[in-house]
Amino acid sequence: MASNGESGVGEAATANHNLYVLYKQLKNLDLVEQRVADLEAGLRQYQETEFLYCKGDPDDDAGIQDDDPQLPGTELCERGAKLTSAMKRIVKRSLTILDMPDEILMRVFNHVKSLVSWHVGIYVYDKDDLKNVRLTCRRFYNVSSPLLIHSIRVRINSQSVLRLEEISRHPIISKGVQHVRIILDFYDYFMADDIRTFAAYRLEMMRRDTAMMEGRPTLNIYNRVPQQKDLDTIEKVKEMLESWETFVNGTPDDPVDEGTSDLRFMRLAQDDTSGHLEILRKAYEEYQLRFSDQEKLLKDDYFIQAVASAMARMPIANMLEVIDLNSPFLTNSTCFQIAENDEDLIEYLAQSMSWDEAGFYDFGPPPSEILVKLPVAIHKAGGLLKDLKIRLTSPKDYSVLSMSEEDRRDLAAVSQRLRSFDFSPNATEFDFQRAPGADEMKDLGIFVSALMDTRSLEDINLDLHYLWEQGNPPILSFGPVITPRPWPNLREIYLRGLSLHLSELERLVDQLNDSVHLLAIQLMHLLSGTWADGLDLLRKFGISQGHLDMRVVFLDPSGAECETLTYAAKEEIFGRESANMKNRAEEYIGGHIDRNPLRDGGLELQNTEPE
């Protein structure tokens, strides 16, 4: 066997030989053009002198016939043309943007979209320049068109579903859609069934909004309306609400008769000269139309199947987000216009409601079945979910998420390719801070666990702090949901508002590996054990990582010895001087200090209350 040195010499000799061959080929190419020119000149000379091989006498039988071999001059000319063409192909020319592959062009055009301020603190992409790019040439049109629509919002109404259908079937634009946001605010049966119920609820809603405006009229930063005009608007709204209150609550001379709301409303509307009840009637009829449209789409899971099929048609639509909140600034903006524009007022009154709003006022259940059925339908339609984000407000009862064992298995099958999972119950001003009961937490846990039952997850965000009752942590552990399986590909995990036993925290930490770059724990409540031991567990993991880009966040714990710490002691251990600095607990977990701040003299401030 040859030694490594002999092998290296042989490889060098081969490389030198290859370079010599290339040199000879390039040198020969330098002579090609001159040789071709000489051959063409010789051919022209033959043709001009009517040389025998080029032109025979028609009356001479000895002349060249049609079936004679190819003439030498013609053969040389053809060979010369081929050589000239080859030379032109190897001549280097200046590259242009059109020589870039589509993938790079798409990245370039993606920077053409610029963020612009749409509202206070709200930025959106300005696509006007991108639209101009599409008009440049067909290549630019084909490459930039998929960038027009990155995300689609879908509500439970026919117009929204039709738009999704059209986009998903577009041969070019559909290729750029990555994110589908399902908005599950809904229209309630009881509101649509009785005009008095509708009027009573809208009356309370508008009184609340009017009181808010009256208390701080100068804060109308959305429309820049002068303060006096705001006050005039409020007075007009109050006048309108008085006429509605007469219908809702009745008077001594005209008491409310249950079951005759429609007849009583028609009688009052005939005598109303202000037009206020007419606006209420139009808003109610619009609400009924929207409710009917919603129910038609929900029947036989039509909405679910339509969304699933559309997502399956769009090749990179792998992100699904489910929410139920309207943007609050839209409502605030409308409040100052409702007395001036009847169409705005009707739209405001006919709006849908969030899940926690329905629960707060004891309306019907939300369309919660979509949460279970839609991911499964996408999977069965051939779509691929990689990122799932659920940020709904809390329903009246989390038992609406209960499902059969078959549903659980189907949901677990969907999660096998899931890369990112975010479950963060949200809240609005209607949030009633009700801690779920044991049965509800069981149903909630089964639902979340099914979606996390996969080894493919890279990013996890669980935020349950809105499930705390008036700031009190839940007494039910979420450990059985997050500890049954490891996540070998996990990079980031953020846990907020969870209750765990120390043994469950230890099991969770033991399952994390060196791929984790972020471990964030906030508002975690310890049901058993001590946080001193908990910090030791987290420190063991933090030090074992060793890489510089590992980040640990540990804020606002509760339970165990934290219940006896003073405010000053908590600030000393868990507080930060600034957002960019670490607290003492985080420094200990990361191995930057050696003393556990919850033991070894770290609690000297616990009995010193600030004066």
Secondary structure, DSSP 8 states (H G I E B T S, - for coil): ---HHHHHHHHHHHHHHHHHHHHHHHHHHHTHHHHHHHHHHHHHHHHHTT-TTT---TT-TTS--TTS---HHHHHHHHHHHHHHHHHHHS-----GGGS-HHHHHHHHHTTSEEEEEETTEEEEE-HHHHHHHTT-HHHHHHHGGGS-SEEEEESSHHHHHHHHHHHH-TTGGGG--EEEEE--B--HHHHH-HHHHHHHHHHHHHHHHHHHHH-GGG-TTTT--HHHHHHHHHHHHHHHHHHHHHHH-BTTB---TT-HHHHHHHHHHH--SSHHHHHHHHHHHHHHHHHHHHHHHGGGHHHHHHHHHHHHSTT--EEEEE----HHHHHHHHTTTTT-HHHHHHHHT--B-HHHHHHTT-----THHHHHHHHHHHHTT----EEEEE-B--S-GGGG---HHHHHHHHHHGGG--EEEE--B--TT-------HHHHHHHHHHHHHHT--S---EEEEE-GGGSBTTB--SS--HHHHSSS--TT--EEEEES-EEEHHHHHHHHHH--TT--EEEEES-EEEES-HHHHHHHHHHHHHHH--TT-EEEEE--EEGGGGT--HHHHHHHH--SSTTS--HHHHHHTTS-SS-TTSSSTTTTTT----
